[in-house]
Protein backbone atom coordinates (compact mmCIF):
# COMPACT_ATOMS: atom_id res chain seq x y z
CA UNK A 1 0.00 0.00 0.00
CA UNK A 2 1.10 3.59 -0.53
CA UNK A 3 2.23 4.86 2.86
CA UNK A 4 3.78 7.79 4.73
CA UNK A 5 7.39 7.10 5.77
CA UNK A 6 8.30 7.51 9.42
CA UNK A 7 11.97 8.57 9.32
CA UNK A 8 11.48 12.21 10.34
CA UNK A 9 15.04 13.49 9.90
CA UNK A 10 15.48 12.37 6.29
CA UNK A 11 15.03 14.92 3.48
CA UNK A 12 14.70 14.35 -0.26
CA UNK A 13 16.52 16.78 -2.55
CA UNK A 14 15.37 17.93 -6.01
CA UNK A 15 17.68 20.09 -8.09
CA UNK A 16 17.59 21.80 -11.47
CA UNK A 17 20.91 22.74 -13.01
CA UNK A 18 19.68 24.97 -15.85
CA UNK A 19 16.47 26.62 -16.91
CA UNK A 20 16.05 24.13 -19.72
CA UNK A 21 16.71 20.96 -17.76
CA UNK A 22 14.11 19.20 -15.65
CA UNK A 23 13.93 19.26 -11.89
CA UNK A 24 15.41 15.93 -10.85
CA UNK A 25 15.56 13.96 -7.68
CA UNK A 26 19.29 14.01 -6.89
CA UNK A 27 19.45 12.27 -3.54
CA UNK A 28 18.55 12.40 0.12
CA UNK A 29 20.27 13.52 3.30
CA UNK A 30 19.87 13.56 7.07
CA UNK A 31 19.48 16.93 8.80
CA UNK A 32 18.25 18.06 12.22
CA UNK A 33 15.97 20.90 10.98
CA UNK A 34 14.26 22.05 7.77
CA UNK A 35 16.38 25.13 7.10
CA UNK A 36 19.55 23.24 7.88
CA UNK A 37 18.42 20.62 5.39
CA UNK A 38 18.21 23.13 2.56
CA UNK A 39 21.66 24.56 3.23
CA UNK A 40 23.16 21.13 3.61
CA UNK A 41 21.58 20.14 0.30
CA UNK A 42 23.08 23.20 -1.39
CA UNK A 43 26.52 22.31 -0.05
CA UNK A 44 26.16 18.66 -0.95
CA UNK A 45 24.51 18.78 -4.38
CA UNK A 46 25.38 22.31 -5.59
CA UNK A 47 29.07 22.31 -4.87
CA UNK A 48 30.39 21.82 -8.43
CA UNK A 49 27.54 23.22 -10.45
CA UNK A 50 25.36 26.30 -10.49
CA UNK A 51 21.86 25.40 -9.48
CA UNK A 52 18.81 26.97 -11.01
CA UNK A 53 16.33 25.60 -8.52
CA UNK A 54 16.72 23.55 -5.32
CA UNK A 55 13.79 21.95 -3.55
CA UNK A 56 14.04 20.02 -0.32
CA UNK A 57 11.19 18.07 1.19
CA UNK A 58 10.94 16.09 4.38
CA UNK A 59 10.42 12.41 3.65
CA UNK A 60 7.49 12.22 6.08
CA UNK A 61 5.66 14.75 3.90
CA UNK A 62 5.66 12.31 0.98
CA UNK A 63 3.29 9.52 0.10
CA UNK A 64 5.37 6.77 -1.43
CA UNK A 65 4.63 3.50 -3.19
CA UNK A 66 5.82 0.19 -1.83
CA UNK A 67 7.50 -2.67 -3.61
CA UNK A 68 4.22 -4.59 -3.71
CA UNK A 69 2.34 -1.74 -5.42
CA UNK A 70 3.27 -2.90 -8.90
CA UNK A 71 -0.28 -3.96 -9.57
CA UNK A 72 -1.61 -0.54 -8.61
CA UNK A 73 1.06 1.15 -10.68
CA UNK A 74 0.46 -0.93 -13.81
CA UNK A 75 -0.93 1.14 -16.66
CA UNK A 76 -4.49 0.10 -17.37
CA UNK A 77 -4.50 1.27 -20.98
CA UNK A 78 -1.09 0.21 -22.21
CA UNK A 79 -2.69 -2.54 -24.29
CA UNK A 80 0.43 -4.30 -25.57
CA UNK A 81 -1.71 -6.49 -27.77
CA UNK A 82 -2.53 -3.45 -29.89
CA UNK A 83 1.10 -2.79 -30.68
CA UNK A 84 2.39 -4.29 -33.90
CA UNK A 85 4.69 -6.93 -32.52
CA UNK A 86 3.66 -9.51 -35.11
CA UNK A 87 6.33 -9.08 -37.76
CA UNK A 88 9.12 -10.27 -35.51
CA UNK A 89 7.36 -12.74 -33.27
CA UNK A 90 6.22 -14.90 -36.14
CA UNK A 91 9.57 -14.70 -37.80
CA UNK A 92 11.15 -15.90 -34.58
CA UNK A 93 8.61 -18.69 -34.37
CA UNK A 94 9.58 -19.77 -37.84
CA UNK A 95 13.29 -19.72 -37.22
CA UNK A 96 12.73 -22.06 -34.30
CA UNK A 97 10.92 -24.52 -36.55
CA UNK A 98 13.07 -25.14 -39.61
CA UNK A 99 10.51 -27.34 -41.34
CA UNK A 100 8.30 -24.33 -41.98
CA UNK A 101 11.15 -22.05 -42.99
CA UNK A 102 10.78 -22.70 -46.68
CA UNK A 103 8.23 -20.64 -48.60
CA UNK A 104 4.59 -21.63 -48.52
CA UNK A 105 5.35 -25.33 -48.18
CA UNK A 106 3.05 -26.41 -45.38
CA UNK A 107 1.46 -29.50 -43.90
CA UNK A 108 -2.11 -29.76 -45.08
CA UNK A 109 -4.24 -31.98 -42.89
CA UNK A 110 -4.97 -34.31 -45.79
CA UNK A 111 -3.03 -35.63 -48.70
CA UNK A 112 -2.80 -32.76 -51.11
CA UNK A 113 0.34 -30.72 -51.30
CA UNK A 114 0.28 -28.80 -54.51
CA UNK A 115 2.92 -26.67 -56.12
CA UNK A 116 4.53 -24.13 -53.84
CA UNK A 117 2.63 -21.10 -54.88
CA UNK A 118 -0.76 -22.73 -55.12
CA UNK A 119 -1.13 -25.24 -52.30
CA UNK A 120 -4.17 -27.43 -52.59
CA UNK A 121 -5.41 -25.43 -55.52
CA UNK A 122 -4.32 -27.96 -58.08
CA UNK A 123 -6.31 -30.77 -56.51
CA UNK A 124 -9.40 -29.22 -55.00
CA UNK A 125 -12.55 -28.19 -56.77
CA UNK A 126 -13.07 -24.60 -57.83
CA UNK A 127 -13.70 -23.11 -54.34
CA UNK A 128 -10.32 -24.46 -53.26
CA UNK A 129 -8.71 -22.17 -55.81
CA UNK A 130 -11.05 -19.24 -55.42
CA UNK A 131 -10.34 -18.83 -51.72
CA UNK A 132 -6.56 -18.29 -51.76
CA UNK A 133 -7.01 -15.80 -54.59
CA UNK A 134 -9.60 -13.83 -52.63
CA UNK A 135 -7.31 -13.99 -49.59
CA UNK A 136 -4.67 -12.16 -51.64
CA UNK A 137 -7.21 -9.49 -52.55
CA UNK A 138 -8.27 -9.12 -48.92
CA UNK A 139 -4.66 -8.84 -47.80
CA UNK A 140 -3.86 -5.98 -50.18
CA UNK A 141 -7.18 -4.25 -49.48
CA UNK A 142 -6.60 -4.48 -45.73
CA UNK A 143 -3.12 -3.02 -46.02
CA UNK A 144 -4.31 -0.25 -48.26
CA UNK A 145 -7.12 0.67 -45.87
CA UNK A 146 -4.63 0.69 -43.02
CA UNK A 147 -2.78 3.50 -44.76
CA UNK A 148 -5.96 5.54 -44.69
CA UNK A 149 -6.32 5.69 -40.90
CA UNK A 150 -4.85 9.14 -40.72
CA UNK A 151 -7.86 11.41 -40.87
CA UNK A 152 -8.92 12.05 -37.30
CA UNK A 153 -11.26 14.80 -38.43
CA UNK A 154 -13.82 12.15 -39.28
CA UNK A 155 -13.23 9.78 -36.40
CA UNK A 156 -16.15 7.58 -37.28
CA UNK A 157 -14.83 6.88 -40.75
CA UNK A 158 -11.36 6.23 -39.36
CA UNK A 159 -12.81 3.65 -37.00
CA UNK A 160 -14.73 2.06 -39.87
CA UNK A 161 -11.76 1.94 -42.21
CA UNK A 162 -9.53 0.65 -39.44
CA UNK A 163 -11.97 -2.08 -38.44
CA UNK A 164 -12.66 -3.15 -42.01
CA UNK A 165 -8.96 -3.21 -42.85
CA UNK A 166 -8.13 -5.18 -39.73
CA UNK A 167 -10.87 -7.68 -40.47
CA UNK A 168 -9.86 -7.99 -44.10
CA UNK A 169 -6.35 -8.98 -42.99
CA UNK A 170 -7.72 -11.40 -40.40
CA UNK A 171 -10.03 -12.96 -42.99
CA UNK A 172 -7.13 -13.40 -45.38
CA UNK A 173 -5.20 -15.21 -42.66
CA UNK A 174 -8.24 -17.25 -41.58
CA UNK A 175 -8.86 -18.38 -45.14
CA UNK A 176 -5.30 -19.65 -45.46
CA UNK A 177 -5.55 -21.37 -42.07
CA UNK A 178 -8.70 -23.13 -43.22
CA UNK A 179 -6.74 -24.28 -46.27
CA UNK A 180 -4.02 -25.97 -44.27
CA UNK A 181 -1.54 -23.16 -43.64
CA UNK A 182 -0.18 -22.72 -40.12
CA UNK A 183 0.50 -19.20 -38.83
CA UNK A 184 4.08 -18.98 -39.98
CA UNK A 185 3.33 -20.52 -43.40
CA UNK A 186 0.55 -17.96 -43.91
CA UNK A 187 3.00 -15.29 -42.84
CA UNK A 188 5.57 -16.43 -45.38
CA UNK A 189 2.86 -16.72 -48.03
CA UNK A 190 1.99 -13.06 -47.65
CA UNK A 191 5.30 -11.49 -46.79
CA UNK A 192 7.97 -13.52 -48.54
CA UNK A 193 6.53 -14.49 -51.90
CA UNK A 194 7.79 -12.56 -54.94
CA UNK A 195 5.24 -10.35 -56.65
CA UNK A 196 5.24 -12.49 -59.83
CA UNK A 197 3.57 -15.30 -57.90
CA UNK A 198 0.65 -13.19 -56.74
CA UNK A 199 -2.58 -13.45 -58.66
CA UNK A 200 -4.65 -10.60 -57.34
CA UNK A 201 -7.79 -9.39 -59.05
CA UNK A 202 -7.44 -6.54 -61.50
CA UNK A 203 -9.47 -4.34 -59.12
CA UNK A 204 -6.45 -4.25 -56.80
CA UNK A 205 -4.60 -2.13 -59.31
CA UNK A 206 -7.36 0.48 -58.98
CA UNK A 207 -6.94 0.93 -55.21
CA UNK A 208 -5.89 4.54 -55.50
CA UNK A 209 -8.29 7.41 -55.02
CA UNK A 210 -11.10 7.20 -52.48
CA UNK A 211 -14.02 6.62 -54.89
CA UNK A 212 -12.18 3.68 -56.48
CA UNK A 213 -11.24 2.34 -53.05
CA UNK A 214 -14.90 2.43 -52.06
CA UNK A 215 -15.91 0.45 -55.14
CA UNK A 216 -13.05 -2.03 -54.61
CA UNK A 217 -14.20 -2.50 -51.02
CA UNK A 218 -17.74 -3.07 -52.26
CA UNK A 219 -16.93 -5.70 -54.86
CA UNK A 220 -14.45 -7.57 -52.65
CA UNK A 221 -16.85 -7.64 -49.69
CA UNK A 222 -19.59 -8.84 -52.02
CA UNK A 223 -17.41 -11.59 -53.52
CA UNK A 224 -16.12 -12.83 -50.16
CA UNK A 225 -19.58 -12.93 -48.59
CA UNK A 226 -20.97 -14.78 -51.62
CA UNK A 227 -18.24 -17.41 -51.48
CA UNK A 228 -18.34 -17.71 -47.67
CA UNK A 229 -22.06 -18.41 -47.87
CA UNK A 230 -21.20 -21.68 -49.68
CA UNK A 231 -19.41 -23.08 -46.63
CA UNK A 232 -21.14 -21.16 -43.85
CA UNK A 233 -23.25 -24.18 -42.88
CA UNK A 234 -20.40 -26.57 -42.16
CA UNK A 235 -17.63 -24.26 -40.92
CA UNK A 236 -18.35 -21.58 -38.31
CA UNK A 237 -15.32 -19.56 -39.35
CA UNK A 238 -16.79 -19.11 -42.83
CA UNK A 239 -20.10 -18.07 -41.28
CA UNK A 240 -18.22 -15.46 -39.22
CA UNK A 241 -16.40 -14.24 -42.32
CA UNK A 242 -19.72 -13.94 -44.14
CA UNK A 243 -21.35 -12.00 -41.31
CA UNK A 244 -18.45 -9.61 -40.93
CA UNK A 245 -18.12 -9.05 -44.67
CA UNK A 246 -21.84 -8.29 -44.90
CA UNK A 247 -21.28 -5.48 -42.39
CA UNK A 248 -18.45 -4.20 -44.59
CA UNK A 249 -20.62 -4.51 -47.68
CA UNK A 250 -23.30 -2.45 -45.98
CA UNK A 251 -20.77 0.22 -45.09
CA UNK A 252 -19.44 0.46 -48.64
CA UNK A 253 -22.97 0.57 -50.03
CA UNK A 254 -23.72 3.64 -47.97
CA UNK A 255 -20.60 5.26 -49.34
CA UNK A 256 -21.48 4.28 -52.90
CA UNK A 257 -24.93 5.82 -52.61
CA UNK A 258 -23.61 8.96 -50.97
CA UNK A 259 -20.82 9.51 -53.51
CA UNK A 260 -23.22 8.91 -56.39
CA UNK A 261 -25.78 11.33 -54.96
CA UNK A 262 -23.59 14.31 -54.06
CA UNK A 263 -23.24 16.70 -56.99
CA UNK A 264 -19.60 17.39 -56.09
CA UNK A 265 -18.56 13.76 -56.30
CA UNK A 266 -21.00 12.07 -58.63
CA UNK A 267 -19.07 12.56 -61.84
CA UNK A 268 -15.75 11.28 -60.51
CA UNK A 269 -17.51 8.48 -58.68
CA UNK A 270 -19.48 7.30 -61.69
CA UNK A 271 -16.24 7.03 -63.65
CA UNK A 272 -14.58 5.05 -60.83
CA UNK A 273 -17.61 2.79 -60.46
CA UNK A 274 -17.58 1.99 -64.17
CA UNK A 275 -13.86 1.29 -64.28
CA UNK A 276 -13.62 -0.81 -61.13
CA UNK A 277 -16.69 -2.93 -61.80
CA UNK A 278 -15.30 -3.53 -65.29
CA UNK A 279 -12.18 -4.98 -63.66
CA UNK A 280 -14.11 -7.06 -61.11
CA UNK A 281 -14.98 -9.89 -63.49
CA UNK A 282 -11.96 -11.89 -62.37
CA UNK A 283 -12.85 -12.05 -58.65
CA UNK A 284 -14.06 -15.62 -59.24
CA UNK A 285 -11.62 -16.23 -62.09
CA UNK A 286 -8.85 -18.02 -60.24
CA UNK A 287 -9.83 -21.57 -61.17
CA UNK A 288 -11.44 -23.35 -64.06
CA UNK A 289 -14.73 -21.85 -65.11
CA UNK A 290 -17.69 -24.07 -64.38
CA UNK A 291 -21.34 -23.91 -63.39
CA UNK A 292 -20.40 -23.07 -59.80
CA UNK A 293 -18.23 -20.08 -60.66
CA UNK A 294 -20.91 -18.86 -63.05
CA UNK A 295 -23.50 -19.08 -60.28
CA UNK A 296 -21.21 -17.32 -57.78
CA UNK A 297 -20.53 -14.63 -60.32
CA UNK A 298 -24.25 -14.14 -60.92
CA UNK A 299 -24.79 -13.65 -57.20
CA UNK A 300 -21.90 -11.21 -57.06
CA UNK A 301 -23.47 -9.27 -59.94
CA UNK A 302 -26.79 -9.21 -58.09
CA UNK A 303 -25.17 -7.85 -54.92
CA UNK A 304 -23.31 -5.17 -56.85
CA UNK A 305 -26.48 -4.31 -58.74
CA UNK A 306 -28.37 -4.04 -55.44
CA UNK A 307 -26.18 -1.17 -54.38
CA UNK A 308 -28.66 1.27 -55.82
CA UNK A 309 -26.25 2.83 -58.28
CA UNK A 310 -26.58 2.24 -62.03
CA UNK A 311 -23.64 1.92 -64.38
CA UNK A 312 -22.03 -1.36 -63.30
CA UNK A 313 -19.90 -2.79 -66.09
CA UNK A 314 -19.30 -6.12 -64.38
CA UNK A 315 -18.88 -8.72 -67.17
CA UNK A 316 -21.66 -11.29 -67.49
CA UNK A 317 -19.33 -14.23 -66.94
CA UNK A 318 -16.19 -14.67 -64.83
CA UNK A 319 -12.93 -13.61 -66.47
CA UNK A 320 -9.76 -15.64 -65.74
CA UNK A 321 -7.24 -14.08 -63.40
CA UNK A 322 -3.84 -13.27 -64.82
CA UNK A 323 -0.52 -13.32 -62.97
CA UNK A 324 1.38 -10.08 -62.72
CA UNK A 325 -1.60 -7.83 -62.06
CA UNK A 326 -1.76 -5.45 -59.13
CA UNK A 327 0.90 -3.11 -60.49
CA UNK A 328 2.26 -0.43 -58.21
CA UNK A 329 -0.44 -0.94 -55.57
CA UNK A 330 0.67 -4.51 -54.95
CA UNK A 331 4.35 -3.59 -55.28
CA UNK A 332 3.99 -0.81 -52.69
CA UNK A 333 2.08 -3.07 -50.34
CA UNK A 334 4.72 -5.81 -50.48
CA UNK A 335 7.59 -3.34 -50.25
CA UNK A 336 6.07 -1.73 -47.18
CA UNK A 337 5.64 -5.11 -45.51
CA UNK A 338 9.26 -6.02 -46.18
CA UNK A 339 10.47 -2.65 -44.94
CA UNK A 340 8.59 -2.99 -41.68
CA UNK A 341 9.86 -6.50 -41.12
CA UNK A 342 13.44 -5.65 -41.95
CA UNK A 343 13.62 -2.71 -39.58
CA UNK A 344 11.73 -3.85 -36.52
CA UNK A 345 14.17 -4.94 -33.86
CA UNK A 346 12.83 -7.85 -31.82
CA UNK A 347 10.87 -6.80 -28.75
CA UNK A 348 10.79 -3.16 -29.75
CA UNK A 349 7.26 -2.76 -28.60
CA UNK A 350 6.89 -5.25 -25.79
CA UNK B 1 -12.01 -28.21 -35.61
CA UNK B 2 -15.71 -28.97 -35.61
CA UNK B 3 -16.44 -29.91 -32.07
CA UNK B 4 -17.34 -33.61 -31.64
CA UNK B 5 -13.99 -34.53 -30.05
CA UNK B 6 -14.25 -31.66 -27.59
CA UNK B 7 -17.87 -32.47 -26.73
CA UNK B 8 -16.92 -36.01 -25.72
CA UNK B 9 -14.28 -34.98 -23.19
CA UNK B 10 -14.66 -36.40 -19.67
CA UNK B 11 -14.71 -34.17 -16.56
CA UNK B 12 -12.94 -30.83 -16.89
CA UNK B 13 -9.23 -30.77 -16.20
CA UNK B 14 -8.26 -28.92 -12.98
CA UNK B 15 -6.12 -26.66 -15.15
CA UNK B 16 -9.34 -25.30 -16.69
CA UNK B 17 -9.65 -23.02 -13.67
CA UNK B 18 -6.13 -21.72 -14.18
CA UNK B 19 -6.89 -20.78 -17.77
CA UNK B 20 -10.33 -19.41 -16.87
CA UNK B 21 -8.75 -17.03 -14.34
CA UNK B 22 -6.45 -15.42 -16.89
CA UNK B 23 -7.56 -11.85 -17.48
CA UNK B 24 -8.41 -10.42 -20.85
CA UNK B 25 -5.86 -7.76 -21.83
CA UNK B 26 -8.44 -5.34 -23.25
CA UNK B 27 -11.18 -5.40 -20.60
CA UNK B 28 -10.84 -6.26 -16.92
CA UNK B 29 -12.66 -9.59 -17.04
CA UNK B 30 -11.43 -13.18 -16.89
CA UNK B 31 -11.32 -15.34 -19.99
CA UNK B 32 -13.63 -17.84 -18.31
CA UNK B 33 -16.27 -15.21 -17.59
CA UNK B 34 -15.96 -13.87 -21.11
CA UNK B 35 -16.78 -17.33 -22.46
CA UNK B 36 -13.52 -17.58 -24.38
CA UNK B 37 -12.26 -20.80 -22.77
CA UNK B 38 -13.75 -23.83 -24.53
CA UNK B 39 -11.74 -26.67 -23.04
CA UNK B 40 -8.45 -27.61 -21.44
CA UNK B 41 -7.21 -31.17 -21.76
CA UNK B 42 -4.03 -33.10 -21.10
CA UNK B 43 -2.64 -35.81 -23.36
CA UNK B 44 0.75 -37.37 -22.68
CA UNK B 45 2.35 -34.44 -20.94
CA UNK B 46 0.86 -31.96 -23.35
CA UNK B 47 -1.78 -29.39 -22.41
CA UNK B 48 -4.21 -28.47 -25.18
CA UNK B 49 -6.16 -25.27 -24.61
CA UNK B 50 -9.06 -24.47 -26.90
CA UNK B 51 -10.02 -20.81 -26.96
CA UNK B 52 -12.72 -19.03 -28.97
CA UNK B 53 -11.86 -15.40 -29.81
CA UNK B 54 -14.81 -13.01 -29.76
CA UNK B 55 -13.97 -11.90 -33.30
CA UNK B 56 -11.91 -13.51 -36.05
CA UNK B 57 -9.66 -10.48 -36.12
CA UNK B 58 -9.22 -10.15 -32.36
CA UNK B 59 -5.83 -8.42 -32.02
CA UNK B 60 -5.39 -9.68 -28.46
CA UNK B 61 -4.91 -13.31 -29.44
CA UNK B 62 -1.14 -13.12 -29.14
CA UNK B 63 -1.26 -11.49 -25.73
CA UNK B 64 -3.97 -13.87 -24.49
CA UNK B 65 -1.89 -16.84 -25.63
CA UNK B 66 1.14 -15.43 -23.87
CA UNK B 67 -0.79 -14.96 -20.61
CA UNK B 68 -2.32 -18.43 -20.82
CA UNK B 69 1.09 -19.99 -21.41
CA UNK B 70 2.61 -18.11 -18.54
CA UNK B 71 -0.24 -19.05 -16.15
CA UNK B 72 -0.02 -22.71 -17.17
CA UNK B 73 3.74 -22.75 -16.86
CA UNK B 74 3.40 -21.48 -13.29
CA UNK B 75 0.64 -23.94 -12.39
CA UNK B 76 2.00 -27.04 -14.12
CA UNK B 77 5.67 -26.65 -15.05
CA UNK B 78 7.25 -28.93 -17.61
CA UNK B 79 4.28 -29.51 -19.88
CA UNK B 80 4.11 -28.67 -23.55
CA UNK B 81 1.31 -26.21 -24.22
CA UNK B 82 -0.72 -26.04 -27.38
CA UNK B 83 -3.25 -23.28 -27.91
CA UNK B 84 -5.96 -23.89 -30.48
CA UNK B 85 -8.11 -21.00 -31.66
CA UNK B 86 -11.63 -22.08 -32.47
CA UNK B 87 -12.66 -19.52 -34.98
CA UNK B 88 -16.12 -18.10 -35.39
CA UNK B 89 -17.91 -20.01 -32.63
CA UNK B 90 -17.95 -17.47 -29.79
CA UNK B 91 -21.43 -16.20 -29.00
CA UNK B 92 -22.54 -13.43 -26.62
CA UNK B 93 -24.51 -16.11 -24.76
CA UNK B 94 -21.20 -17.65 -23.63
CA UNK B 95 -20.59 -14.77 -21.21
CA UNK B 96 -21.28 -15.91 -17.64
CA UNK B 97 -23.37 -14.02 -15.08
CA UNK B 98 -20.17 -12.96 -13.33
CA UNK B 99 -18.87 -11.86 -16.71
CA UNK B 100 -21.93 -9.67 -17.26
CA UNK B 101 -21.30 -8.03 -13.89
CA UNK B 102 -17.61 -7.49 -14.56
CA UNK B 103 -18.30 -6.04 -17.98
CA UNK B 104 -21.00 -3.74 -16.65
CA UNK B 105 -18.57 -2.47 -14.01
CA UNK B 106 -16.05 -1.76 -16.74
CA UNK B 107 -18.66 0.15 -18.78
CA UNK B 108 -19.69 -2.51 -21.28
CA UNK B 109 -22.84 -4.37 -22.18
CA UNK B 110 -23.07 -7.69 -23.95
CA UNK B 111 -24.92 -7.98 -27.23
CA UNK B 112 -27.95 -10.18 -27.60
CA UNK B 113 -30.24 -8.48 -25.10
CA UNK B 114 -31.85 -5.05 -25.12
CA UNK B 115 -28.96 -2.65 -24.75
CA UNK B 116 -29.08 -0.83 -21.45
CA UNK B 117 -26.74 1.78 -20.08
CA UNK B 118 -24.19 0.09 -17.78
CA UNK B 119 -24.07 3.21 -15.62
CA UNK B 120 -27.71 4.19 -15.06
CA UNK B 121 -29.41 1.01 -16.38
CA UNK B 122 -31.65 3.17 -18.56
CA UNK B 123 -32.81 1.83 -21.91
CA UNK B 124 -32.96 5.16 -23.72
CA UNK B 125 -29.79 4.44 -25.65
CA UNK B 126 -28.79 5.13 -29.24
CA UNK B 127 -26.13 3.49 -31.32
CA UNK B 128 -23.38 6.02 -31.93
CA UNK B 129 -21.81 4.39 -34.95
CA UNK B 130 -21.21 1.13 -36.71
CA UNK B 131 -17.59 0.53 -35.72
CA UNK B 132 -16.05 1.04 -32.31
CA UNK B 133 -12.56 1.51 -30.95
CA UNK B 134 -11.95 -2.23 -31.28
CA UNK B 135 -13.47 -4.77 -33.65
CA UNK B 136 -15.44 -6.40 -30.84
CA UNK B 137 -17.14 -3.18 -29.71
CA UNK B 138 -20.05 -1.16 -31.01
CA UNK B 139 -20.38 2.34 -29.57
CA UNK B 140 -23.60 3.52 -27.91
CA UNK B 141 -24.69 6.66 -26.13
CA UNK B 142 -27.07 6.76 -23.18
CA UNK B 143 -29.51 9.61 -23.54
CA UNK B 144 -30.60 9.26 -19.93
CA UNK B 145 -27.28 9.99 -18.22
CA UNK B 146 -25.19 11.04 -21.20
CA UNK B 147 -22.60 8.28 -20.82
CA UNK B 148 -20.99 6.67 -23.84
CA UNK B 149 -20.56 2.90 -23.58
CA UNK B 150 -19.68 -0.07 -25.76
CA UNK B 151 -21.66 -3.18 -26.58
CA UNK B 152 -19.54 -6.31 -26.95
CA UNK B 153 -20.24 -9.14 -29.33
CA UNK B 154 -20.86 -9.86 -32.97
CA UNK B 155 -24.62 -9.60 -32.79
CA UNK B 156 -24.41 -5.92 -32.01
CA UNK B 157 -22.60 -5.20 -35.22
CA UNK B 158 -25.23 -6.28 -37.67
CA UNK B 159 -28.55 -5.95 -35.91
CA UNK B 160 -29.86 -4.61 -32.59
CA UNK B 161 -30.46 -1.00 -33.57
CA UNK B 162 -30.23 0.72 -36.92
CA UNK B 163 -27.81 3.59 -37.31
CA UNK B 164 -29.31 6.84 -38.54
CA UNK B 165 -28.25 7.37 -42.14
CA UNK B 166 -27.32 11.00 -41.66
CA UNK B 167 -24.24 10.14 -39.62
CA UNK B 168 -22.69 8.12 -42.38
CA UNK B 169 -20.08 9.19 -44.83
CA UNK B 170 -20.45 12.90 -44.34
CA UNK B 171 -17.11 14.63 -44.28
Boltz contact constraints between the chains, C-beta under 6 A:
constraints:
  - contact:
      token1: [A, 80]
      token2: [B, 63]
      max_distance: 6.0
  - contact:
      token1: [A, 81]
      token2: [B, 25]
      max_distance: 6.0
  - contact:
      token1: [A, 81]
      token2: [B, 59]
      max_distance: 6.0
  - contact:
      token1: [A, 81]
      token2: [B, 60]
      max_distance: 6.0
  - contact:
      token1: [A, 81]
      token2: [B, 63]
      max_distance: 6.0
  - contact:
      token1: [A, 82]
      token2: [B, 59]
      max_distance: 6.0
  - contact:
      token1: [A, 154]
      token2: [B, 171]
      max_distance: 6.0
  - contact:
      token1: [A, 156]
      token2: [B, 129]
      max_distance: 6.0
  - contact:
      token1: [A, 159]
      token2: [B, 131]
      max_distance: 6.0
  - contact:
      token1: [A, 160]
      token2: [B, 131]
      max_distance: 6.0
  - contact:
      token1: [A, 163]
      token2: [B, 131]
      max_distance: 6.0
  - contact:
      token1: [A, 163]
      token2: [B, 135]
      max_distance: 6.0
  - contact:
      token1: [A, 166]
      token2: [B, 57]
      max_distance: 6.0
  - contact:
      token1: [A, 166]
      token2: [B, 135]
      max_distance: 6.0
  - contact:
      token1: [A, 167]
      token2: [B, 57]
      max_distance: 6.0
  - contact:
      token1: [A, 170]
      token2: [B, 56]
      max_distance: 6.0
  - contact:
      token1: [A, 170]
      token2: [B, 57]
      max_distance: 6.0
  - contact:
      token1: [A, 174]
      token2: [B, 56]
      max_distance: 6.0
  - contact:
      token1: [A, 174]
      token2: [B, 87]
      max_distance: 6.0
  - contact:
      token1: [A, 236]
      token2: [B, 88]
      max_distance: 6.0
  - contact:
      token1: [A, 236]
      token2: [B, 89]
      max_distance: 6.0
  - contact:
      token1: [A, 237]
      token2: [B, 87]
      max_distance: 6.0
  - contact:
      token1: [A, 237]
      token2: [B, 88]
      max_distance: 6.0
  - contact:
      token1: [A, 239]
      token2: [B, 88]
      max_distance: 6.0
  - contact:
      token1: [A, 240]
      token2: [B, 56]
      max_distance: 6.0
  - contact:
      token1: [A, 240]
      token2: [B, 88]
      max_distance: 6.0
  - contact:
      token1: [A, 247]
      token2: [B, 157]
      max_distance: 6.0
  - contact:
      token1: [A, 247]
      token2: [B, 158]
      max_distance: 6.0
  - contact:
      token1: [A, 254]
      token2: [B, 168]
      max_distance: 6.0
  - contact:
      token1: [A, 254]
      token2: [B, 169]
      max_distance: 6.0
  - contact:
      token1: [A, 255]
      token2: [B, 169]
      max_distance: 6.0
  - contact:
      token1: [A, 258]
      token2: [B, 169]
      max_distance: 6.0
